[in-house]
Amino acid sequence: MWPHISVKYPQYVYTTSGWIQVIDVPNYNPKRLQVFIVPHSHQDPGWIETFEGYYQSYTKKTLNNIVSFLSKNPTWKFIWSEIIFLEKWFREPSSQTVEFKRLVANGQLEIVTGGWVMADEAVTHFSAMLDQLVEGHLWLRQNLGITPNVSWSVDPFGHSPTMTYLLKEAGMDKMVIQRVHFGIKRHLAQRQQLEFLWRQTWGGYAGTNVWKQN
């Protein structure tokens, strides 16, 4: 694929979708558009504020609101990914945590990836990526009795085939990724290949395939 990918910068760039304006649709058959909206979490354990600062200012309120709104609206759904914040929230037992477990059990609230954090994949050693995944999955098994099978990776700066392999071995069969170089995303969009099977070049067999949505 690489010899055919242009990394020339688009004339007009939008923060998350600079490739859109180069997709030419000469004709199409009008039909009803199906739109998927996925309410989800992305809680940084550390960036501009401290872990405690984020928890008290944002995350605790977010978790409380998730439980409150989902309980009042049985058709609503939400996904959560960062276990480090969930573990801290559960250390403050209340009726909210009991209701959280019920919402997970009835399918309104889905835990995705299940890592301790949404791990960086660009400069991190595989042992660190694996350790945080094991820690998050152990907590989920012990406290909620679940193991995620869908990965949600929307903020790491780049995506690693090593992380894909680790997630596959941890039971993931689908992944959603976001931070892809605009040249690659444009190339895939032009060929309607934003959904694809990711197989590591060193894997060499179908057992390492993971279904990717980009």
Salt bridges, closest charged atoms under 4 A:
ASP44 OD1 - HIS42 NE2 3.41
GLU52 OE1 - LYS88 NZ 3.23
GLU82 OE2 - HIS42 ND1 3.32
GLU87 OE2 - ARG91 NE 2.94
GLU92 OE1 - LYS60 NZ 3.34
GLU99 OE2 - ARG102 NH2 2.63
GLU121 OE2 - HIS159 ND1 3.70
ASP155 OD2 - HIS42 NE2 2.98
ASP155 OD1 - ARG179 NH2 2.66
ASP173 OD1 - LYS174 NZ 3.21
